[in-house]
Structures are given as C-alpha cells and as structure tokens.
Amino acid sequence: TGGGSAKPIDGYFEVTPTDAAGNKVDGVTLEPGKIVRLKLGVVEVPATKVVVVSENIVGRPKFPASIIKVSVTPPSVVLEGKPRILMGISTIETEEVSVEGATETVTRYVALRVPPGAKVVGSPKVRVSVIIVDKQ
C-alpha cells in the first residue's frame, strides 16, 4: 500500500460465495454460518536508496602543507530501510579522518555513520584519500 497507511486487519466478515470472475453464486449454503474471522498482519517491505558519501575531515595539515583534493571510494552507497526513514536521507557521513599535522597524502578506510533504522547494502566502509602537498 502507498503512503505507509496500511494497518493490520482483525475482524469478522460476512462470506459470500463467488465464482472465479467474482460473480455471486446463488444456491450455496454455508455451514455453520456466513461469518469468518480474518486476522492479517502487515509487514513493511524494506526499500533501498542510493546516497552520496560525505567525507568528515578533521584537523589541519602542518603548515605550509595544504589539502589539494579529497576523494571517497565509492562516492555513493545503497542504503536499505523503511521508506519513511530513507525519505529524509540524501547523504551519509564517514567517521572522522584526521589530517592533523600531516605533510603528505592521508588514506584511510573508515566506517560510515549509518542512521538508525537503515543499513548499508554491501561494505559499510569506504576509502577516503586526502591529497596533501607540502609547499616547502
């Protein structure tokens, strides 16, 4: 069902005999009566969504070195979860990658900060490369 409005069903319903085309069949008597109980639970099917990975760089390279470029591999991942949770997510952040005092390129494999109620399809880690050039 759309919009997440599905609710479990638990109730008593009148039974009407019908043929394969859905037409009422006359002359059929139901025993012991025409009332049945229907109990039906609802399971929300997980959805998936592709989101961009956002690097989380902390610290500063040792002066006069500076960051030239940052790359993340893969640049996006697939999240799985309930549609209402995924709807509000467009990016996913990595754990911190420190470049404090660095004078050359820093490459780290880091975990993703996965929001509650979602999970990463595939590897939960990405490679972050911070290209640092020492301008001395």
C-alpha positions in Angstrom: 0.0 0.0 0.0 1.2 3.5 -0.7 1.9 6.2 1.9 2.6 3.8 4.8 -1.1 3.9 5.8 -1.5 0.1 5.9 -2.9 -1.2 9.2 -3.3 -4.8 10.4 -6.8 -6.3 9.9 -8.5 -8.3 12.7 -12.3 -8.6 12.4 -15.3 -10.6 11.5 -16.6 -10.5 7.9 -19.6 -11.9 6.1 -18.7 -14.6 3.5 -20.4 -14.5 0.1 -19.8 -17.4 -2.3 -18.4 -16.2 -5.7 -17.1 -17.7 -8.9 -13.7 -17.2 -10.5 -15.0 -13.9 -12.1 -16.2 -12.6 -8.8 -19.9 -13.1 -9.5 -22.2 -14.1 -6.6 -23.1 -17.8 -6.7 -26.8 -18.5 -5.7 -28.0 -21.8 -4.2 -24.9 -22.3 -2.0 -25.5 -22.7 1.8 -22.6 -22.1 4.1 -22.3 -24.1 7.4 -22.2 -23.2 10.3 -22.9 -19.6 9.1 -21.7 -16.8 6.9 -19.3 -15.1 9.3 -15.5 -15.7 9.4 -12.7 -14.0 11.3 -9.9 -12.5 9.3 -6.6 -11.7 11.0 -4.0 -10.2 8.7 -0.7 -8.6 9.8 1.2 -6.0 7.8 4.9 -6.2 7.1 6.6 -3.1 5.7 8.9 -4.1 2.9 12.4 -2.5 3.1 13.2 0.0 0.4 16.6 0.9 -1.0 18.1 4.3 -1.9 21.4 5.5 -3.3 23.0 8.2 -1.2 26.2 10.3 -1.6 29.1 9.7 0.8 30.3 12.8 2.6 33.8 12.8 4.0 34.4 14.0 7.6 37.9 15.6 7.6 39.2 17.0 10.9 42.3 18.8 11.8 44.8 20.7 9.6 48.0 19.7 7.8 51.3 21.0 9.1 51.9 24.5 7.7 52.8 25.2 4.9 51.2 21.9 3.6 47.6 22.1 2.4 44.8 19.9 1.2 44.6 19.8 -2.6 41.8 17.3 -3.1 39.6 14.8 -1.2 38.3 11.6 -2.8 35.9 9.0 -1.5 35.7 5.5 -3.0 32.9 4.5 -3.6 31.4 8.0 -3.9 27.9 6.7 -3.1 26.4 3.7 -1.4 23.0 1.9 -1.3 21.0 2.2 2.0 18.2 -0.2 2.9 15.5 0.6 5.4 11.9 1.6 5.9 10.7 4.0 3.3 9.8 6.7 5.8 13.4 6.6 7.2 15.1 6.7 3.9 13.0 9.6 2.6 14.9 12.1 4.8 18.4 10.8 3.9 20.3 12.1 0.9 23.9 11.8 2.2 25.8 9.6 4.6 28.9 10.8 6.5 32.1 8.9 7.2 33.7 8.5 10.5 36.4 11.2 11.2 39.6 11.2 9.1 42.3 13.2 10.9 44.8 15.2 8.9 46.2 17.0 11.9 49.9 17.7 11.4 50.1 15.8 8.1 52.6 16.7 5.4 51.7 14.1 2.8 48.6 12.3 1.5 46.4 10.6 4.1 44.4 7.5 3.0 42.1 5.7 5.5 39.4 3.0 5.3 36.6 4.3 7.6 33.1 3.2 8.6 30.0 5.1 7.6 27.8 6.8 10.2 24.6 4.8 9.3 21.4 6.5 10.5 19.2 4.4 12.9 16.8 2.2 11.1 19.0 1.9 8.0 21.8 -0.3 6.9 24.4 -0.3 4.1 24.0 -2.8 1.3 27.5 -4.1 0.7 30.6 -2.9 2.5 30.0 -0.5 5.4 33.4 1.1 4.9 34.8 3.5 2.3 38.3 4.7 1.3 39.0 8.4 1.9 42.1 9.9 0.4 43.1 13.4 1.4 45.7 14.6 -1.1 48.1 16.9 0.8 51.0 18.8 -0.8 53.8 20.3 1.3 54.6 23.6 -0.4 58.2 23.9 1.0 
